[in-house]
Amino acid sequence: MHTVVANSDLINEAAVCRLIGGTETPIHKATLWRGINAGRYPKPIKVGPSINRWRASEVLAMLDHMAQARG
């Protein structure tokens, strides 16, 4: 039996950049990938040969964790 997961939580690279940097000044996609490689940002879910998606909830949880760690 397969479990169907609603993908409304899945967001693309541009949306992740906006979530992390803000809508006015999103981070650059190269900054996103450097952060992923350094372990700062969550890794994407591979949904196709060249299609990556992130769970918005994971990105928001990462931002909450960073905010709590600052002091």
Jmol script that loads the backbone (N, CA, C; Angstrom):
load data "model"
ATOM      1  N   MET A   1       0.834  -1.185   0.000  1.00  0.00           N
ATOM      2  CA  MET A   1       0.000   0.000   0.000  1.00  0.00           C
ATOM      3  C   MET A   1       0.874   1.241   0.000  1.00  0.00           C
ATOM      4  N   HIS A   2       0.549   2.207  -0.821  1.00  0.00           N
ATOM      5  CA  HIS A   2       1.299   3.455  -0.915  1.00  0.00           C
ATOM      6  C   HIS A   2       0.566   4.556  -0.158  1.00  0.00           C
ATOM      7  N   THR A   3       1.341   5.367   0.497  1.00  0.00           N
ATOM      8  CA  THR A   3       0.761   6.520   1.180  1.00  0.00           C
ATOM      9  C   THR A   3       0.872   7.734   0.272  1.00  0.00           C
ATOM     10  N   VAL A   4      -0.204   8.427   0.078  1.00  0.00           N
ATOM     11  CA  VAL A   4      -0.203   9.639  -0.739  1.00  0.00           C
ATOM     12  C   VAL A   4       0.061  10.824   0.171  1.00  0.00           C
ATOM     13  N   VAL A   5       1.074  11.606  -0.197  1.00  0.00           N
ATOM     14  CA  VAL A   5       1.427  12.781   0.588  1.00  0.00           C
ATOM     15  C   VAL A   5       1.058  14.018  -0.219  1.00  0.00           C
ATOM     16  N   ALA A   6       0.324  14.905   0.398  1.00  0.00           N
ATOM     17  CA  ALA A   6      -0.028  16.160  -0.286  1.00  0.00           C
ATOM     18  C   ALA A   6       1.246  16.958  -0.501  1.00  0.00           C
ATOM     19  N   ASN A   7       1.443  17.472  -1.707  1.00  0.00           N
ATOM     20  CA  ASN A   7       2.668  18.196  -2.006  1.00  0.00           C
ATOM     21  C   ASN A   7       2.489  19.708  -1.892  1.00  0.00           C
ATOM     22  N   SER A   8       1.468  20.149  -1.195  1.00  0.00           N
ATOM     23  CA  SER A   8       1.264  21.591  -1.051  1.00  0.00           C
ATOM     24  C   SER A   8       2.369  22.216  -0.219  1.00  0.00           C
ATOM     25  N   ASP A   9       3.117  21.395   0.517  1.00  0.00           N
ATOM     26  CA  ASP A   9       4.227  21.870   1.331  1.00  0.00           C
ATOM     27  C   ASP A   9       5.508  21.995   0.508  1.00  0.00           C
ATOM     28  N   LEU A  10       5.522  21.449  -0.709  1.00  0.00           N
ATOM     29  CA  LEU A  10       6.732  21.459  -1.520  1.00  0.00           C
ATOM     30  C   LEU A  10       6.881  22.787  -2.256  1.00  0.00           C
ATOM     31  N   ILE A  11       8.096  23.343  -2.191  1.00  0.00           N
ATOM     32  CA  ILE A  11       8.372  24.620  -2.854  1.00  0.00           C
ATOM     33  C   ILE A  11       9.633  24.492  -3.711  1.00  0.00           C
ATOM     34  N   ASN A  12       9.737  25.359  -4.700  1.00  0.00           N
ATOM     35  CA  ASN A  12      10.877  25.305  -5.611  1.00  0.00           C
ATOM     36  C   ASN A  12      12.044  26.159  -5.105  1.00  0.00           C
ATOM     37  N   GLU A  13      13.130  26.146  -5.848  1.00  0.00           N
ATOM     38  CA  GLU A  13      14.355  26.851  -5.478  1.00  0.00           C
ATOM     39  C   GLU A  13      14.121  28.347  -5.250  1.00  0.00           C
ATOM     40  N   ALA A  14      13.392  28.973  -6.135  1.00  0.00           N
ATOM     41  CA  ALA A  14      13.132  30.413  -6.009  1.00  0.00           C
ATOM     42  C   ALA A  14      12.362  30.729  -4.729  1.00  0.00           C
ATOM     43  N   ALA A  15      11.403  29.878  -4.385  1.00  0.00           N
ATOM     44  CA  ALA A  15      10.621  30.095  -3.168  1.00  0.00           C
ATOM     45  C   ALA A  15      11.486  29.919  -1.920  1.00  0.00           C
ATOM     46  N   VAL A  16      12.414  28.956  -1.949  1.00  0.00           N
ATOM     47  CA  VAL A  16      13.329  28.768  -0.821  1.00  0.00           C
ATOM     48  C   VAL A  16      14.199  30.012  -0.653  1.00  0.00           C
ATOM     49  N   CYS A  17      14.706  30.530  -1.752  1.00  0.00           N
ATOM     50  CA  CYS A  17      15.541  31.734  -1.703  1.00  0.00           C
ATOM     51  C   CYS A  17      14.766  32.915  -1.116  1.00  0.00           C
ATOM     52  N   ARG A  18      13.482  33.024  -1.454  1.00  0.00           N
ATOM     53  CA  ARG A  18      12.645  34.095  -0.895  1.00  0.00           C
ATOM     54  C   ARG A  18      12.357  33.867   0.582  1.00  0.00           C
ATOM     55  N   LEU A  19      12.128  32.613   0.979  1.00  0.00           N
ATOM     56  CA  LEU A  19      11.853  32.312   2.384  1.00  0.00           C
ATOM     57  C   LEU A  19      13.059  32.658   3.255  1.00  0.00           C
ATOM     58  N   ILE A  20      14.247  32.316   2.795  1.00  0.00           N
ATOM     59  CA  ILE A  20      15.453  32.552   3.588  1.00  0.00           C
ATOM     60  C   ILE A  20      15.835  34.025   3.597  1.00  0.00           C
ATOM     61  N   GLY A  21      15.810  34.671   2.449  1.00  0.00           N
ATOM     62  CA  GLY A  21      16.286  36.052   2.361  1.00  0.00           C
ATOM     63  C   GLY A  21      15.205  37.104   2.458  1.00  0.00           C
ATOM     64  N   GLY A  22      13.963  36.711   2.267  1.00  0.00           N
ATOM     65  CA  GLY A  22      12.863  37.667   2.264  1.00  0.00           C
ATOM     66  C   GLY A  22      12.434  37.980   0.844  1.00  0.00           C
ATOM     67  N   THR A  23      11.225  38.468   0.700  1.00  0.00           N
ATOM     68  CA  THR A  23      10.699  38.731  -0.647  1.00  0.00           C
ATOM     69  C   THR A  23      11.382  39.921  -1.315  1.00  0.00           C
ATOM     70  N   GLU A  24      11.815  40.877  -0.523  1.00  0.00           N
ATOM     71  CA  GLU A  24      12.478  42.061  -1.093  1.00  0.00           C
ATOM     72  C   GLU A  24      13.915  41.769  -1.520  1.00  0.00           C
ATOM     73  N   THR A  25      14.611  40.927  -0.754  1.00  0.00           N
ATOM     74  CA  THR A  25      16.021  40.631  -1.043  1.00  0.00           C
ATOM     75  C   THR A  25      16.297  39.138  -0.887  1.00  0.00           C
ATOM     76  N   PRO A  26      15.750  38.309  -1.778  1.00  0.00           N
ATOM     77  CA  PRO A  26      15.982  36.867  -1.657  1.00  0.00           C
ATOM     78  C   PRO A  26      17.468  36.546  -1.831  1.00  0.00           C
ATOM     79  N   ILE A  27      17.899  35.439  -1.213  1.00  0.00           N
ATOM     80  CA  ILE A  27      19.283  35.043  -1.408  1.00  0.00           C
ATOM     81  C   ILE A  27      19.457  34.527  -2.832  1.00  0.00           C
ATOM     82  N   HIS A  28      20.673  34.546  -3.329  1.00  0.00           N
ATOM     83  CA  HIS A  28      20.978  34.038  -4.666  1.00  0.00           C
ATOM     84  C   HIS A  28      20.982  32.511  -4.622  1.00  0.00           C
ATOM     85  N   LYS A  29      20.640  31.885  -5.733  1.00  0.00           N
ATOM     86  CA  LYS A  29      20.587  30.420  -5.751  1.00  0.00           C
ATOM     87  C   LYS A  29      21.957  29.799  -5.459  1.00  0.00           C
ATOM     88  N   ALA A  30      23.042  30.472  -5.836  1.00  0.00           N
ATOM     89  CA  ALA A  30      24.377  29.949  -5.522  1.00  0.00           C
ATOM     90  C   ALA A  30      24.612  29.963  -4.013  1.00  0.00           C
ATOM     91  N   THR A  31      24.094  30.983  -3.333  1.00  0.00           N
ATOM     92  CA  THR A  31      24.197  31.046  -1.873  1.00  0.00           C
ATOM     93  C   THR A  31      23.413  29.913  -1.242  1.00  0.00           C
ATOM     94  N   LEU A  32      22.247  29.613  -1.790  1.00  0.00           N
ATOM     95  CA  LEU A  32      21.441  28.497  -1.304  1.00  0.00           C
ATOM     96  C   LEU A  32      22.230  27.204  -1.396  1.00  0.00           C
ATOM     97  N   TRP A  33      22.819  26.933  -2.555  1.00  0.00           N
ATOM     98  CA  TRP A  33      23.529  25.670  -2.755  1.00  0.00           C
ATOM     99  C   TRP A  33      24.807  25.598  -1.928  1.00  0.00           C
ATOM    100  N   ARG A  34      25.482  26.720  -1.718  1.00  0.00           N
ATOM    101  CA  ARG A  34      26.643  26.719  -0.821  1.00  0.00           C
ATOM    102  C   ARG A  34      26.201  26.373   0.599  1.00  0.00           C
ATOM    103  N   GLY A  35      25.062  26.921   1.021  1.00  0.00           N
ATOM    104  CA  GLY A  35      24.520  26.624   2.344  1.00  0.00           C
ATOM    105  C   GLY A  35      24.111  25.167   2.493  1.00  0.00           C
ATOM    106  N   ILE A  36      23.565  24.593   1.434  1.00  0.00           N
ATOM    107  CA  ILE A  36      23.184  23.175   1.455  1.00  0.00           C
ATOM    108  C   ILE A  36      24.441  22.318   1.582  1.00  0.00           C
ATOM    109  N   ASN A  37      25.458  22.630   0.775  1.00  0.00           N
ATOM    110  CA  ASN A  37      26.701  21.857   0.810  1.00  0.00           C
ATOM    111  C   ASN A  37      27.420  21.992   2.144  1.00  0.00           C
ATOM    112  N   ALA A  38      27.256  23.131   2.819  1.00  0.00           N
ATOM    113  CA  ALA A  38      27.883  23.349   4.123  1.00  0.00           C
ATOM    114  C   ALA A  38      27.054  22.775   5.266  1.00  0.00           C
ATOM    115  N   GLY A  39      25.830  22.319   4.968  1.00  0.00           N
ATOM    116  CA  GLY A  39      24.966  21.751   5.994  1.00  0.00           C
ATOM    117  C   GLY A  39      24.132  22.783   6.747  1.00  0.00           C
ATOM    118  N   ARG A  40      24.133  24.027   6.286  1.00  0.00           N
ATOM    119  CA  ARG A  40      23.346  25.097   6.926  1.00  0.00           C
ATOM    120  C   ARG A  40      21.874  25.035   6.549  1.00  0.00           C
ATOM    121  N   TYR A  41      21.586  24.664   5.310  1.00  0.00           N
ATOM    122  CA  TYR A  41      20.224  24.640   4.792  1.00  0.00           C
ATOM    123  C   TYR A  41      19.811  23.206   4.486  1.00  0.00           C
ATOM    124  N   PRO A  42      18.517  22.899   4.539  1.00  0.00           N
ATOM    125  CA  PRO A  42      18.058  21.529   4.258  1.00  0.00           C
ATOM    126  C   PRO A  42      18.292  21.133   2.805  1.00  0.00           C
ATOM    127  N   LYS A  43      18.590  19.859   2.625  1.00  0.00           N
ATOM    128  CA  LYS A  43      18.775  19.318   1.272  1.00  0.00           C
ATOM    129  C   LYS A  43      17.421  19.203   0.588  1.00  0.00           C
ATOM    130  N   PRO A  44      17.416  19.320  -0.740  1.00  0.00           N
ATOM    131  CA  PRO A  44      16.150  19.200  -1.471  1.00  0.00           C
ATOM    132  C   PRO A  44      15.710  17.749  -1.607  1.00  0.00           C
ATOM    133  N   ILE A  45      14.460  17.595  -1.981  1.00  0.00           N
ATOM    134  CA  ILE A  45      13.902  16.296  -2.334  1.00  0.00           C
ATOM    135  C   ILE A  45      13.954  16.234  -3.858  1.00  0.00           C
ATOM    136  N   LYS A  46      14.559  15.195  -4.390  1.00  0.00           N
ATOM    137  CA  LYS A  46      14.684  15.024  -5.835  1.00  0.00           C
ATOM    138  C   LYS A  46      13.377  14.424  -6.350  1.00  0.00           C
ATOM    139  N   VAL A  47      12.613  15.175  -7.130  1.00  0.00           N
ATOM    140  CA  VAL A  47      11.347  14.660  -7.654  1.00  0.00           C
ATOM    141  C   VAL A  47      11.404  14.346  -9.142  1.00  0.00           C
ATOM    142  N   GLY A  48      12.537  14.607  -9.755  1.00  0.00           N
ATOM    143  CA  GLY A  48      12.737  14.318 -11.169  1.00  0.00           C
ATOM    144  C   GLY A  48      14.203  14.466 -11.492  1.00  0.00           C
ATOM    145  N   PRO A  49      14.595  14.147 -12.730  1.00  0.00           N
ATOM    146  CA  PRO A  49      16.003  14.220 -13.104  1.00  0.00           C
ATOM    147  C   PRO A  49      16.646  15.584 -12.822  1.00  0.00           C
ATOM    148  N   SER A  50      15.922  16.637 -13.046  1.00  0.00           N
ATOM    149  CA  SER A  50      16.484  17.968 -12.785  1.00  0.00           C
ATOM    150  C   SER A  50      15.485  18.838 -12.019  1.00  0.00           C
ATOM    151  N   ILE A  51      14.674  18.178 -11.187  1.00  0.00           N
ATOM    152  CA  ILE A  51      13.645  18.892 -10.430  1.00  0.00           C
ATOM    153  C   ILE A  51      13.866  18.662  -8.941  1.00  0.00           C
ATOM    154  N   ASN A  52      14.126  19.751  -8.237  1.00  0.00           N
ATOM    155  CA  ASN A  52      14.306  19.713  -6.790  1.00  0.00           C
ATOM    156  C   ASN A  52      13.172  20.466  -6.127  1.00  0.00           C
ATOM    157  N   ARG A  53      12.736  19.957  -4.996  1.00  0.00           N
ATOM    158  CA  ARG A  53      11.731  20.648  -4.193  1.00  0.00           C
ATOM    159  C   ARG A  53      12.147  20.541  -2.734  1.00  0.00           C
ATOM    160  N   TRP A  54      11.722  21.498  -1.948  1.00  0.00           N
ATOM    161  CA  TRP A  54      11.988  21.515  -0.515  1.00  0.00           C
ATOM    162  C   TRP A  54      10.653  21.523   0.210  1.00  0.00           C
ATOM    163  N   ARG A  55      10.628  20.972   1.384  1.00  0.00           N
ATOM    164  CA  ARG A  55       9.449  21.094   2.243  1.00  0.00           C
ATOM    165  C   ARG A  55       9.539  22.466   2.910  1.00  0.00           C
ATOM    166  N   ALA A  56       8.524  23.276   2.703  1.00  0.00           N
ATOM    167  CA  ALA A  56       8.497  24.608   3.312  1.00  0.00           C
ATOM    168  C   ALA A  56       8.614  24.495   4.823  1.00  0.00           C
ATOM    169  N   SER A  57       8.005  23.467   5.388  1.00  0.00           N
ATOM    170  CA  SER A  57       8.046  23.276   6.843  1.00  0.00           C
ATOM    171  C   SER A  57       9.478  23.047   7.334  1.00  0.00           C
ATOM    172  N   GLU A  58      10.306  22.358   6.551  1.00  0.00           N
ATOM    173  CA  GLU A  58      11.704  22.143   6.938  1.00  0.00           C
ATOM    174  C   GLU A  58      12.499  23.444   6.875  1.00  0.00           C
ATOM    175  N   VAL A  59      12.248  24.244   5.848  1.00  0.00           N
ATOM    176  CA  VAL A  59      12.956  25.522   5.719  1.00  0.00           C
ATOM    177  C   VAL A  59      12.547  26.454   6.860  1.00  0.00           C
ATOM    178  N   LEU A  60      11.262  26.509   7.167  1.00  0.00           N
ATOM    179  CA  LEU A  60      10.790  27.358   8.264  1.00  0.00           C
ATOM    180  C   LEU A  60      11.327  26.877   9.612  1.00  0.00           C
ATOM    181  N   ALA A  61      11.400  25.565   9.799  1.00  0.00           N
ATOM    182  CA  ALA A  61      11.963  25.021  11.040  1.00  0.00           C
ATOM    183  C   ALA A  61      13.440  25.392  11.159  1.00  0.00           C
ATOM    184  N   MET A  62      14.177  25.345  10.047  1.00  0.00           N
ATOM    185  CA  MET A  62      15.585  25.733  10.043  1.00  0.00           C
ATOM    186  C   MET A  62      15.731  27.196  10.429  1.00  0.00           C
ATOM    187  N   LEU A  63      14.873  28.059   9.900  1.00  0.00           N
ATOM    188  CA  LEU A  63      14.926  29.483  10.232  1.00  0.00           C
ATOM    189  C   LEU A  63      14.597  29.712  11.708  1.00  0.00           C
ATOM    190  N   ASP A  64      13.619  28.976  12.237  1.00  0.00           N
ATOM    191  CA  ASP A  64      13.291  29.074  13.666  1.00  0.00           C
ATOM    192  C   ASP A  64      14.476  28.658  14.522  1.00  0.00           C
ATOM    193  N   HIS A  65      15.135  27.571  14.123  1.00  0.00           N
ATOM    194  CA  HIS A  65      16.289  27.085  14.866  1.00  0.00           C
ATOM    195  C   HIS A  65      17.415  28.136  14.854  1.00  0.00           C
ATOM    196  N   MET A  66      17.659  28.737  13.688  1.00  0.00           N
ATOM    197  CA  MET A  66      18.698  29.772  13.578  1.00  0.00           C
ATOM    198  C   MET A  66      18.348  30.982  14.455  1.00  0.00           C
ATOM    199  N   ALA A  67      17.089  31.349  14.488  1.00  0.00           N
ATOM    200  CA  ALA A  67      16.660  32.490  15.297  1.00  0.00           C
ATOM    201  C   ALA A  67      16.842  32.210  16.785  1.00  0.00           C
ATOM    202  N   GLN A  68      16.537  30.994  17.219  1.00  0.00           N
ATOM    203  CA  GLN A  68      16.706  30.628  18.627  1.00  0.00           C
ATOM    204  C   GLN A  68      18.172  30.544  19.016  1.00  0.00           C
ATOM    205  N   ALA A  69      19.030  30.138  18.084  1.00  0.00           N
ATOM    206  CA  ALA A  69      20.456  29.964  18.370  1.00  0.00           C
ATOM    207  C   ALA A  69      21.215  31.284  18.477  1.00  0.00           C
ATOM    208  N   ARG A  70      20.604  32.372  18.060  1.00  0.00           N
ATOM    209  CA  ARG A  70      21.344  33.649  18.043  1.00  0.00           C
ATOM    210  C   ARG A  70      21.468  34.285  19.419  1.00  0.00           C
ATOM    211  N   GLY A  71      20.775  33.771  20.398  1.00  0.00           N
ATOM    212  CA  GLY A  71      21.003  34.395  21.691  1.00  0.00           C
ATOM    213  C   GLY A  71      20.014  34.057  22.691  1.00  0.00           C
TER     214      GLY A  71
END
end "model"
wireframe off; spacefill off
backbone 0.3
color backbone group
